[in-house]
Each structure stands twice: as structure tokens, then as C-alpha cells.
């Protein structure tokens, strides 16, 4: 009667040996499997078991000593017993120490089992009709083939999902890079520089074969950035303004006076206030009161356009009068991401022309302002307190526009 030893020869017993013996006792009457199919399936799932291609090369040489192509087709255990020399020769002269190290990894992974003889030698003996072999038992390849198949299918699905995610991120990076170049010509904002930096960062990371978690993070960041870019280039319909060139009819007059700004920041405590007359109202034949645009501040329209030449560039039409400036500001306002509610407040506090001058100043400094809507709201709050000066904003903008580029 064949006895399968539990302990290895001159090696300490560990949990792997005991688990292998218990599994061998429990797994009986398993179907015969093709040994080469088992090897290919394990090769596809080798990362789950901590095996390398060199480990599988040793396993391939080892199972080549099994005379049949099928494992488990007879009642006898599929045990092979080549000598170290014969195994190294079949491995094209691999050093014996290297071969034994790979064998140890295969045993630790539970892919093969040792069946050591009393003296540790590998051999086979027949006792009548019964054959007793000592060497390496290939039974785990037969019994664990369904497990190998499941692991192989899962890893293949993960690899396909990773490849698809990588492809998606690559396409999104291309869109981000192209929009970062196109956006400033349609909607000047510092966001486009951030979008270009994100595209460059993604390109660098894609060259390093990123893992799934990093690709998912890039996917989320690019999705949010592209959604924001789409909102800037295609504002909602409720935000679109009347494109008519006719002068604006409705207007709420500014209160009292608007002070002059003398510094780059719109605050001045020592400048002399400049009076802005309140426009007279007229009544049409139906009795409707329609306030006129307020009188322009002391600065000229040419000064405003010189301080912020982008008003004509992004406004789309030549600016030859104050109403033209107001119309251009209505066109540019959505490009800067200024909410309609904030813009209505600015028009109420500053008047049509005052709000347009403030927007021209914001456009001239858009790269250094993080949130244009919040900046305009701050200007409105300062104007309510009498701390805002429009003429000073234009004057400082002129100084900034005339500064040599090397000093910027």
C-alpha cells in the first residue's frame, strides 16, 4: 500500500507542506487534464501566485519528464523524478543553484509537491503491480486547474479594462491639450493655462505605465476640467445676452459719486473724488420712464480701450462710443465666468458704463485674478462704501499696458 509522506527530507515542516498534504488527501477522483493546458493557464495567472517566467520555465522542463500528455489519466499520482543534472540540461544549462531556487518557489506556491524518499533521492520502484515514485508530484496542476482558469480570466478582464481606461485618458489628454490652445482665443481666462498643465502632467504619467488607481484619478480630473472648458466655450442659454447693437434701454443710476483709483488695487483714500452726474430721465409717449446711460467718467473712451485692448478683440465689433463699450462688456462677461446675478449687481451699483469699465480692468488683469466674479463683487462692495475709483483703475491699467514686457 502506497504511503505518501507528510514531511520533507531534511527540511523543516511548515504550513505549506501540511496544507499540500491535506489538499492531496481531500482532492480525489479529479478529471484528467492536459498538462500543457494547465501550464499555459497558470502562465496567464502567474502574477496571482508570485511566479515569474523563469519559474514557469523550470515547471515546463519538469512536466516534460511526465511520459503522458494527460495528468491523472491513471490511478497513480503523476510524479516525475529527474535528477538535478538531467533537469539542468533540459533547462539549457541553467545553474543547479538557480534551478533549485525556482523549484522552491514552485513548491511554496503550491503548484507542485515534494514526495521525498527516505534518503532524499528521486527514483521509482515497483512492488509487483504497484509503482512507488519519489520526486515531484504534479497533482496540484491537475486539481487546481479550475482555480487557475478563474484567476486567468479575471486578470485578463482587468488588463482589458486597464487598457481601455488608458486609451480613454489618452484621448481626453489630447482634447485637453488642444482646447488649452484654442480656449484663450475664444474666452480668455487663467483656466486654460491650468488645463494645459494638466495635459502635460497626464502625458508624462502615461509614459510610466500608471496603475489603475492613478489612471482613475487622472480620468476624474480630466473629466471635470473638460466639463468646465465646455461650459466656458458654450455657456448655458440662460446666460446668453442680447446681441443687438442697439443701446441698452434699462439702467439703474449709481448713487452719489465714484472715487478715483490711484493704485493697481482698486482702493484709494487720498485721491480726489470725481463727480459723475446722474443722467436725466425721459418719458416716452406711453409714459414709461427709461433712464439714460450715466455721463462718462473723466477718462476718455480711448483711455479705456488703450488700458484694455482686449475689449475690442473679444467683443467682436469696433468700439466707437460708450454704448459700444457696454455692449462689448455684455459679450465678454460670460467668457470670464462672471455670473449673471453678479453682473446685474454691478450694473445696479456702478451703472452700465461703470460696470463696463470694471470689466475692462478685470479683462486686462484676468491672468492674475483667480475668480473674476468674486473680484467684481468685491468692487461692487467697495463702490457701495465709496472706496472705488474708476478713473484710477483706467490710469493704472494704462501704466500696466505701457510697461515693457521684460518688466512684467
C-alpha positions as CSV (number, residue, x, y, z in Angstrom):
1,X,0.0,0.0,0.0
2,X,1.5,3.3,-1.0
3,X,2.1,5.8,1.8
4,X,2.5,9.5,1.0
5,X,5.0,11.1,3.4
6,X,4.0,14.3,5.1
7,X,7.4,15.8,6.0
8,X,10.1,16.6,3.5
9,X,13.6,15.2,3.6
10,X,16.0,17.3,5.8
11,X,13.7,20.3,5.5
12,X,11.6,21.8,8.2
13,X,7.9,21.3,8.2
14,X,5.8,24.4,7.6
15,X,2.2,25.3,6.9
16,X,2.7,24.9,3.1
17,X,3.7,21.2,3.4
18,X,0.8,20.4,5.7
19,X,-1.7,22.3,3.6
20,X,-0.5,20.5,0.5
21,X,-0.8,17.1,2.2
22,X,-4.3,17.9,3.4
23,X,-5.4,19.1,-0.1
24,X,-3.9,16.0,-1.7
25,X,-5.9,13.8,0.7
26,X,-9.1,15.7,0.0
27,X,-8.8,16.0,-3.8
28,X,-9.6,12.6,-5.3
29,X,-11.2,11.3,-8.5
30,X,-10.4,14.6,-10.3
31,X,-10.7,14.6,-14.1
32,X,-7.6,14.2,-16.2
33,X,-6.3,17.4,-17.7
34,X,-3.8,18.3,-20.4
35,X,-0.5,19.2,-18.8
36,X,0.3,21.8,-21.4
37,X,-3.1,23.5,-21.0
38,X,-2.5,23.6,-17.3
39,X,0.9,25.2,-17.8
40,X,-0.5,27.8,-20.2
41,X,-3.4,28.7,-17.9
42,X,-1.0,29.0,-14.9
43,X,1.3,31.2,-17.0
44,X,-1.6,33.6,-17.7
45,X,-2.3,33.8,-13.9
46,X,1.3,33.7,-12.7
47,X,1.2,37.1,-11.1
48,X,-1.5,36.0,-8.7
49,X,0.8,33.3,-7.4
50,X,4.0,35.3,-7.3
51,X,5.7,33.3,-10.1
52,X,8.0,34.6,-12.8
53,X,8.6,33.4,-16.3
54,X,11.8,31.7,-15.1
55,X,9.8,29.7,-12.5
56,X,7.4,28.6,-15.3
57,X,10.4,27.6,-17.5
58,X,11.5,25.2,-14.7
59,X,8.0,23.9,-14.4
60,X,7.8,23.3,-18.2
61,X,11.0,21.3,-18.1
62,X,9.8,19.4,-15.1
63,X,6.4,18.3,-16.6
64,X,8.2,17.4,-19.8
65,X,9.5,14.4,-17.9
66,X,6.0,13.1,-17.5
67,X,5.5,10.5,-20.2
68,X,1.8,11.2,-20.9
69,X,0.2,14.4,-22.1
70,X,-2.6,14.0,-19.6
71,X,-2.3,14.3,-15.8
72,X,-4.4,12.0,-13.8
73,X,-5.4,9.5,-16.5
74,X,-4.3,6.6,-14.3
75,X,-4.8,5.8,-10.7
76,X,-1.1,6.5,-10.0
77,X,0.0,10.0,-8.9
78,X,1.8,11.9,-11.7
79,X,5.2,12.0,-10.0
80,X,8.4,12.9,-12.0
81,X,11.8,12.1,-10.7
82,X,14.6,13.6,-12.9
83,X,18.0,14.2,-11.4
84,X,19.3,17.7,-10.9
85,X,21.7,17.2,-13.8
86,X,19.0,16.0,-16.2
87,X,16.7,18.9,-15.2
88,X,19.5,21.5,-15.7
89,X,20.4,20.0,-19.1
90,X,16.8,20.3,-20.2
91,X,16.9,23.9,-19.0
92,X,19.8,24.7,-21.4
93,X,22.5,24.6,-18.8
94,X,20.8,26.6,-16.0
95,X,23.0,26.5,-12.9
96,X,21.9,23.9,-10.3
97,X,21.6,26.5,-7.5
98,X,19.3,28.7,-9.7
99,X,17.2,25.7,-10.7
100,X,16.7,24.7,-7.1
101,X,15.7,28.2,-6.1
102,X,12.9,28.2,-8.8
103,X,11.8,24.7,-7.7
104,X,11.5,26.1,-4.2
105,X,9.2,28.9,-5.4
106,X,7.0,26.4,-7.3
107,X,6.6,24.3,-4.1
108,X,5.9,27.4,-2.0
109,X,3.2,28.5,-4.5
110,X,1.6,25.0,-4.2
111,X,2.0,24.3,-7.9
112,X,4.0,21.1,-7.3
113,X,4.6,19.0,-4.2
114,X,7.7,17.2,-3.0
115,X,7.5,13.5,-2.4
116,X,10.8,12.7,-0.8
117,X,12.2,9.2,-0.4
118,X,13.7,8.0,2.9
119,X,17.2,9.1,1.7
120,X,16.0,12.2,-0.3
121,X,16.8,10.6,-3.7
122,X,14.4,10.7,-6.6
123,X,13.5,7.4,-8.1
124,X,10.7,4.9,-8.8
125,X,10.3,1.3,-7.6
126,X,7.8,-1.3,-8.5
127,X,6.5,-3.8,-6.0
128,X,4.5,-6.2,-8.0
129,X,1.7,-4.3,-9.8
130,X,2.2,-1.3,-7.6
131,X,4.6,1.5,-8.5
132,X,6.2,3.7,-5.9
133,X,7.8,7.0,-7.1
134,X,9.6,9.7,-5.2
135,X,10.3,13.2,-6.7
136,X,7.9,16.0,-7.6
137,X,4.2,15.4,-7.6
138,X,2.3,17.2,-10.4
139,X,-1.1,16.5,-8.9
140,X,-1.7,20.2,-7.9
141,X,-1.7,21.2,-11.6
142,X,-4.5,18.7,-12.2
143,X,-6.6,19.6,-9.1
144,X,-6.1,23.4,-9.2
145,X,-6.7,23.9,-13.0
146,X,-10.3,25.4,-12.4
147,X,-8.7,27.9,-9.9
148,X,-6.0,28.8,-12.5
149,X,-8.7,29.3,-15.1
150,X,-10.7,31.7,-12.9
151,X,-7.6,33.7,-12.0
152,X,-6.6,33.9,-15.6
153,X,-10.0,35.1,-16.8
154,X,-10.1,37.8,-14.0
155,X,-6.6,39.1,-14.8
156,X,-7.4,39.2,-18.5
157,X,-10.6,41.2,-17.8
158,X,-8.6,43.6,-15.5
159,X,-5.9,44.0,-18.2
160,X,-8.5,44.8,-20.9
161,X,-10.3,47.3,-18.5
162,X,-6.9,49.0,-17.8
163,X,-6.1,49.2,-21.5
164,X,-9.5,50.8,-22.2
165,X,-9.1,53.2,-19.3
166,X,-5.6,54.2,-20.5
167,X,-6.9,54.7,-24.0
168,X,-9.7,56.9,-22.7
169,X,-7.3,59.0,-20.6
170,X,-5.0,59.4,-23.6
171,X,-7.9,60.7,-25.8
172,X,-9.0,63.1,-23.0
173,X,-5.5,64.4,-22.7
174,X,-5.4,65.1,-26.4
175,X,-8.6,67.1,-26.1
176,X,-7.4,69.0,-23.1
177,X,-4.2,69.9,-24.9
178,X,-6.0,71.2,-28.0
179,X,-8.6,73.1,-26.0
180,X,-5.9,74.7,-23.9
181,X,-4.5,76.2,-27.1
182,X,-7.9,77.1,-28.6
183,X,-9.7,78.4,-25.5
184,X,-7.8,81.7,-24.9
185,X,-8.8,83.0,-28.4
186,X,-12.5,82.5,-27.5
187,X,-12.7,83.0,-23.8
188,X,-9.6,84.5,-22.1
189,X,-9.2,83.0,-18.6
190,X,-6.4,81.6,-16.5
191,X,-8.2,78.2,-16.6
192,X,-6.7,77.4,-20.0
193,X,-3.1,77.5,-18.6
194,X,-4.2,75.1,-15.9
195,X,-5.8,72.8,-18.5
196,X,-2.6,72.8,-20.5
197,X,-0.5,72.0,-17.4
198,X,-2.9,69.1,-16.6
199,X,-2.5,67.8,-20.2
200,X,1.3,67.9,-19.9
201,X,1.2,66.1,-16.5
202,X,-1.0,63.4,-17.9
203,X,1.4,62.9,-20.9
204,X,4.3,62.4,-18.5
205,X,2.4,59.9,-16.3
206,X,1.2,57.9,-19.3
207,X,4.8,57.2,-20.3
208,X,5.4,55.5,-17.0
209,X,2.7,52.8,-17.3
210,X,0.5,54.1,-14.4
211,X,-1.6,51.7,-12.3
212,X,-5.4,51.6,-12.3
213,X,-5.8,53.9,-9.3
214,X,-3.7,56.6,-10.9
215,X,-5.5,56.4,-14.2
216,X,-8.8,56.6,-12.5
217,X,-7.7,59.8,-10.7
218,X,-6.5,61.3,-14.0
219,X,-9.8,60.3,-15.6
220,X,-11.8,62.2,-12.9
221,X,-9.6,65.3,-13.1
222,X,-9.7,65.4,-16.9
223,X,-13.5,64.9,-16.9
224,X,-14.0,67.8,-14.5
225,X,-11.6,70.0,-16.5
226,X,-13.2,69.2,-19.9
227,X,-16.6,69.8,-18.5
228,X,-15.5,73.2,-17.2
229,X,-13.9,74.0,-20.6
230,X,-17.1,73.1,-22.4
231,X,-19.1,75.4,-20.0
232,X,-16.7,78.3,-20.8
233,X,-16.9,77.8,-24.6
234,X,-20.6,77.0,-24.6
235,X,-22.3,79.0,-21.8
236,X,-25.9,78.0,-20.9
237,X,-28.7,79.5,-22.9
238,X,-30.0,81.4,-19.8
239,X,-26.6,83.2,-19.6
240,X,-26.6,84.4,-23.2
241,X,-27.2,88.0,-23.8
242,X,-29.0,90.1,-26.5
243,X,-26.6,90.6,-29.4
244,X,-28.4,93.6,-30.8
245,X,-26.2,96.6,-31.4
246,X,-28.9,98.9,-30.1
247,X,-28.2,100.9,-27.0
248,X,-29.3,99.4,-23.7
249,X,-32.6,100.8,-22.5
250,X,-32.7,99.8,-18.9
251,X,-30.3,101.2,-16.4
252,X,-30.2,101.9,-12.6
253,X,-28.3,105.0,-11.8
254,X,-25.2,105.0,-9.5
255,X,-25.5,106.7,-6.1
256,X,-23.7,109.9,-5.2
257,X,-20.2,109.7,-6.6
258,X,-17.4,107.3,-7.7
259,X,-13.9,107.8,-6.4
260,X,-10.7,107.6,-8.4
261,X,-8.3,104.7,-8.1
262,X,-4.6,105.6,-7.9
263,X,-3.0,102.2,-7.3
264,X,-3.1,98.8,-9.0
265,X,-5.6,97.7,-6.4
266,X,-9.0,99.5,-6.6
267,X,-8.6,101.3,-3.3
268,X,-7.7,104.9,-2.8
269,X,-8.1,107.1,0.3
270,X,-6.2,110.2,-0.8
271,X,-7.4,110.7,-4.3
272,X,-9.9,113.5,-5.1
273,X,-13.3,112.2,-5.8
274,X,-14.6,112.8,-9.3
275,X,-18.3,113.8,-9.7
276,X,-20.4,111.8,-12.1
277,X,-23.6,113.5,-13.0
278,X,-26.8,111.5,-12.8
279,X,-28.4,111.0,-16.2
280,X,-31.7,112.7,-16.7
281,X,-34.7,110.5,-17.4
282,X,-37.1,110.9,-20.3
283,X,-40.7,109.8,-20.7
284,X,-41.9,108.4,-23.9
285,X,-45.3,108.9,-25.4
286,X,-46.6,105.9,-23.4
287,X,-45.5,107.4,-20.1
288,X,-42.6,104.8,-19.5
289,X,-39.6,106.2,-17.7
290,X,-36.5,104.9,-19.3
291,X,-33.2,106.1,-17.6
292,X,-30.4,107.0,-19.9
293,X,-26.8,105.8,-19.5
294,X,-24.9,107.9,-17.0
295,X,-22.4,110.5,-18.1
296,X,-19.0,109.0,-18.8
297,X,-16.3,109.5,-16.1
298,X,-13.4,111.9,-16.6
299,X,-11.3,109.4,-18.5
300,X,-11.9,109.1,-22.2
301,X,-13.1,106.0,-24.1
302,X,-9.7,105.9,-25.9
303,X,-8.0,105.7,-22.5
304,X,-10.2,102.7,-21.5
305,X,-9.5,100.9,-24.8
306,X,-5.8,101.6,-24.5
307,X,-5.7,100.2,-21.0
308,X,-7.7,97.1,-22.1
309,X,-7.2,96.4,-25.8
310,X,-8.8,93.0,-25.4
311,X,-12.3,94.7,-25.2
312,X,-12.3,95.2,-29.0
313,X,-10.6,91.9,-29.6
314,X,-13.0,89.7,-27.7
315,X,-16.0,92.0,-28.1
316,X,-16.3,91.2,-31.8
317,X,-17.2,94.6,-33.0
318,X,-15.4,98.0,-33.2
319,X,-16.0,100.2,-30.1
320,X,-16.6,103.9,-31.1
321,X,-18.8,105.0,-28.2
322,X,-19.7,104.3,-24.6
323,X,-22.8,102.2,-25.6
324,X,-20.4,100.1,-27.8
325,X,-18.3,99.5,-24.8
326,X,-21.3,98.5,-22.7
327,X,-22.3,96.1,-25.5
328,X,-18.8,94.6,-25.7
329,X,-18.8,94.0,-21.9
330,X,-22.1,92.1,-22.1
331,X,-20.5,89.8,-24.7
332,X,-17.3,89.3,-22.8
333,X,-18.9,88.8,-19.4
334,X,-19.8,85.1,-19.9
335,X,-16.3,84.4,-21.2
336,X,-14.8,85.5,-17.9
337,X,-17.2,83.2,-16.0
338,X,-19.0,86.1,-14.2
339,X,-22.4,85.1,-13.0
340,X,-25.4,87.0,-14.3
341,X,-26.5,87.9,-10.8
342,X,-23.1,89.4,-10.0
343,X,-23.3,91.4,-13.3
344,X,-26.7,92.7,-12.5
345,X,-25.5,93.9,-9.1
346,X,-22.5,95.6,-10.8
347,X,-24.9,97.4,-13.2
348,X,-27.1,98.5,-10.3
349,X,-24.2,99.8,-8.2
350,X,-21.9,101.1,-10.8
351,X,-24.2,101.8,-13.7
352,X,-23.8,100.4,-17.3
353,X,-20.6,102.4,-18.1
354,X,-19.1,101.9,-14.7
355,X,-19.7,98.1,-14.8
356,X,-18.2,98.1,-18.3
357,X,-15.0,99.9,-17.2
358,X,-14.6,97.5,-14.3
359,X,-15.0,94.5,-16.6
360,X,-12.4,96.1,-18.9
361,X,-10.0,96.3,-16.0
362,X,-10.7,92.7,-15.0
363,X,-10.0,91.6,-18.6
364,X,-6.7,93.4,-18.6
365,X,-5.7,91.6,-15.4
366,X,-7.5,88.3,-16.0
367,X,-4.4,86.2,-15.6
368,X,-3.7,87.4,-12.1
369,X,-7.3,87.2,-10.9
370,X,-8.3,83.8,-9.6
371,X,-12.1,84.4,-9.6
372,X,-13.4,87.1,-11.8
373,X,-16.9,87.0,-10.4
374,X,-15.7,87.3,-6.8
375,X,-13.4,90.2,-7.9
376,X,-16.3,92.1,-9.5
377,X,-18.4,91.5,-6.4
378,X,-15.6,93.0,-4.3
379,X,-15.5,96.1,-6.5
380,X,-19.3,96.5,-6.0
381,X,-18.9,96.3,-2.3
382,X,-16.1,98.9,-2.4
383,X,-18.2,101.1,-4.6
384,X,-21.1,100.9,-2.1
385,X,-18.8,102.2,0.6
386,X,-17.4,105.0,-1.7
387,X,-13.9,103.4,-1.9
388,X,-13.8,102.6,-5.6
389,X,-12.4,104.9,-8.3
390,X,-12.9,104.1,-12.0
391,X,-10.6,106.7,-13.3
392,X,-7.7,105.3,-11.2
393,X,-8.4,101.8,-12.5
394,X,-8.0,103.0,-16.0
395,X,-4.9,105.0,-15.2
396,X,-3.2,102.0,-13.5
397,X,-4.3,99.9,-16.5
398,X,-2.6,102.3,-18.9
399,X,0.6,102.2,-16.9
400,X,0.5,98.4,-16.9
401,X,-0.2,98.2,-20.7
402,X,2.7,100.6,-21.4
403,X,5.2,98.7,-19.2
404,X,7.9,96.9,-21.3
405,X,7.2,93.1,-21.5
406,X,10.6,92.4,-19.8
407,X,9.3,94.1,-16.7
408,X,6.1,92.2,-16.5
